[in-house]
Amino acid sequence: MPFLQLILPIGAADPAPYEDALLAAGASSITLEDEGDDPVLEPLPGTTPLWPRVRVKALFEGDADRDEILRILDSELSGALREPLSRIAFETLADRAWEREWLKDFKPMRFGQRLWICPGGQQPDPEQLRSSPSPVLIELDPGLAFGTGTHPTTALCLEWLDTAEVAGARVIDFGCGSGILAIAAAKLGAAEVLAIDIDPQALLATHDNAERNGVAPLISARLVDSKAESHEAPADILLANILAGPLASLAAVFAGRVRAGGRLVMSGILRNQAEAVASTYAPWFDIAPVVVRDDWVRLDGVRRPTPPPQIP
């Protein structure tokens, strides 16, 4: 049976009154979408941030009365809340397997020579695989936790991993999100991976995705815990795809988490923030020239040995 879909752009307005009104009008499901292609990165714990411009979509039974829906919405909403109703559009949707439909626009993505992110259980075609030496396939669907390979910052980190010597390494993925970098490191041969985040949901996503990819025994996931960190051996590789502000504040912490000669890889940094972030790490790391994609930057560096204390 076909469905009737209502599309309502609401800009920066609070979506809650519109969701309540749509439910009152008989909507069977409601989805919030980004109207302006504005990424939301690494939210604070307990928050559910939205985009600067939001589009609300609601599904109704195919024979729902459009005029009656509009009447109920007009009745439920008052004052300025009614203004977006003038932008409502309706469309008829054929019945489909909706639980998989949203994945149709995602295809296997290649990062560097070996790494492939494969959403929805898809596989690269044989010709693509023939051009990829020793391909490493990661099954990962876009979801609530961040990091699916589609954002430039994640792509930059995956491309670094593709060229790095990861076999046998101890790796930390700080700000693990979906676990994509932790899983990539494990599948590239890391001996152990510690995935850290401030959001419990990210840890659940990382665990589920690690199970799906057969690397769960190699990955431990936990919340940020300074007491636990003080007892851990330094890492050979530390990956941090978060934001410039937290990265700058964590310079001394990360210096203590990476062994001498170990590698640090950071992204989530805009081009105009790169110099400031790099300068905070200069006391401990030799930073390589930045790598830029779509105005986002990756910084990577090598941990210098800590000099012995000066004897007066």
N, C-alpha and C positions, 0 to 999 in steps of 0.2 A: 504494500500500500504506500502511495506517495506521502510525503510530508510537506507541510507549509513552513517555510523558514522566514522569520522576521529579522531584519537587519537594522540596527539602531546605533548610529554614531553618537556618542555622548561627550566627546572631548575629554576634559579633565574632571568632569562631574563625578561625584560619588556614585558608583553603580548600584549600591544596595537598594535605594528606593525603586530603581527600574527593575531590578530582579524581583522584588516583592510584587510590583505591579504586574509583571509578566506572569508570575506564578498565579496571581489572582485571575488573570485572563485565560488561564488554562495551559500555559506552556509546560511541556513535558521535560524539557531540558534547556539550560541556559549556559552559554559559553562567552567568556570575555576574551577579546583578542586585541593585539597591538595594531592600532590604526596607522601608525606612522613609522614602523620599522625602527623603533627605539629600544635597544637592548636594556634589560634590567640585570645588573650584575651584583652578585654576592650580597643578599639582603642581611640586615641585622637579625639576630636570633628572635624568633617569635613574631616576625613581621611578614606580611604578604604584600610586597610592593607591586604597584601597577604601573602602566606606561603613562607618559604624559597625555596621550590621546587613546581613548579606549573605544572599541566597537563591541556592542552587545549583540549576540545572535541567540534567537530562541526558536525552538522547534515546537510545532503544533501538529495535531492530527490533520491529515490532508484535506478533510472537509470542514475545517474550522472556518467560521464566518469572520472575514477580515474586518468588516465594519464593526462587528461586535467587539473584536479585540481592541480596535482603536477607541471605541466608546469606553470600555473598561479602563484602558490606560489613561484616558483623559479624566475619568472619574477618580482614579486612584492617585494621580499625580496632581500637584497644585503649583500655582505660581510659576516661577522660573523653570521648575522641573518639566513643565509641559513643552517648553521651547524645542527641545530636540525631537519631539514627536513629528514635527514637520519634515524631518529627514528620514522617516521610516521607509523602508523598502520591503517588499515581499517577493519571494520566489518559491517555486514548487520544486521539490527535490524527489527524485526517484528513490525508492527504498534500496538501501545498500547495506553491506556489512560495516556498520558505522564504527565498530571497535577497531577496524583496520583501515577505514577510509582515510583517516587523518594522516596516515603514513604514506599515502600514495605519491606525494611530492618529494619524499626523501629517497635518495638512491645511494648505493655504496660510494663512499668517498675515499680517495687515496691521498695519503700524506707522505711525502717523500717517495722512496722506492718500495718499501715493504708494507707499511701500515695501511690497513683498510678499516674504516668504520662502516658496519653493515646494519642499517636499521631494518626492522620488520622481518628479520630472518633472511633478507635478500643476500644474494651472492654476486660478486663481480662477474661479468661474462668471461668465458674462457680466453678470449683474445686479450682482455685487460690483464688477466692473471699471468699470461705468458710473458708479458712485458714487465712483470713485477718479480724480481728475484726473491726467492724464499718468502712469499707473501705471509703476512700475519693478519688474520681476520679477527675483528672484534665486533661482536653482536651487541648493539646498543640502540635503544629507541629514544627519541626525544621524550623528555619527561619533566617532572616538576623540579628536580635538582638540576643545577646548571652544568653545562659541559657536554655537548654532543658532537663537537667537531665543526659545527657550522659557524661558530664565531671566530673571528681572526685570532683572538688571543689563544684559544684552544688549539687552533690549527698551527700556530707558531710553535707551541710546545710539543705537539705531536711530531712536527717536522724535525725538531731538535732531537727528540728521542730516536727517530728513525735513523739518524746518523751517528748516534752516541754508542759508546761501548758500555752496554748495560748488563751483559751476562755476568752473573755472580755478584752484582752490586747490591748494597743495602740502600734503599730508596725511600725518601719521605715525599709524600704528596700532601702539601699543606694547603688546605682549602680544596678538598677533594671533590666536592660537588657530586656528580654522578659516578665518580671513580674512574673516569675515562683515562686519565694519565696513569693512575696506579695500575689499572688493568693492562694498559699498553706496556708499561715497564715490566710487569710480571710476564707477559707473553713474549717479551723480547729477552727473557732470561734472567731477570733480577732474582737474587737469592731470597730476598724478603722485602716487602713494601709496607710502610706504615702510612695509612691514610688518615688525615686529621682534618676536622672541620668544626665550626662553631654551631652547626645546625644538626640536630639528631636525624632529621629527614635525609640529609646528605649521607649519613652513615648507613641508613637503611638502604638507600639507593645503591651505594657502593657495594654493600654486602650482596644484594640481589644481583647486581650486574656481574660481580666477581663469580658468584655461583653459576650464572648463566654461561660464563666464558671459561669455566673450569679452572680458575686460578684462586678460588677462595682460600685454600690452605696457605697461599703465599702472602695474603693481604690481611693485615689487622687494621681495623678502623676504630677510632675513638675520638672523643671530644678533646678540644684543647685543654691541656692539664700541665701547668708548669712544674708541679711536683713530679709527675711521671717523667716529663722530659729531662729533668736533671739527672735521672738514673740511666738514660739510654745512651748507647754507643753512638758516636757521630756517624752521619750518613756519608756514603760515597756520592750520592746525588740528591739534591733537594729541589723539588719542583714547587713553585708557588704561583698559581694563576689566580690572583685575587685583584686588588686595586692598589693604586699608587700610594694612597695615604697609609693603609695598613703595612704595605711593604716597607715604606720608609721608617715606620715606627718599630719594625721587627728586625732591623739590620743587625743589632748586637745579638739578638736571640738566634738568628739564623747563622751568624758567625760561630756561635757555640754549638750548632747542630751539624756542621759540615766539617769533616776531617781535613787536615792539611792536604792539599792537592785534589780535594773533592770539588765537585761541580755544583754551581747554583744556577737555576734557570727561573726567571721571573717574567710574568706577563700580566695583562690587565692594566697596562700603562699606556697612556696617550703620548704621542710624539713630544708634545710640549712639556711633559712631566719627566721625560727620560733622564735628562741631565741632573735634575734634583734628586731623583731616586738613586741614580748611579753614584752620586757624590756621598750619599749616606753609607754606601757599602765600600767605598774606596779604602778605608782603613784596614780592611780584612781581605778584600777580594781584588784580583786583577780582572777588570770588566772588559769584555770583548766589544767591538763596535756593535751598535744596535742593529737589529733586524726589524724592518717596518712592513706592516701590511695594513692597508686601509686606515692609516693614521694611528694604528695600534703598534706597540713596540714590544719586542722581546729583548731582555737583558740576560746575558749569561756570563758567568765569571768563574775563576779558579781560586780556591781558598789558599791564601799564603800561609806559610808556617808562622805560628805565634813566636815572636822573638823572645829569647830568654830574658828574665828580669835583669835590670841593670844593678850591679853591685857597687854601692858607694865606695 
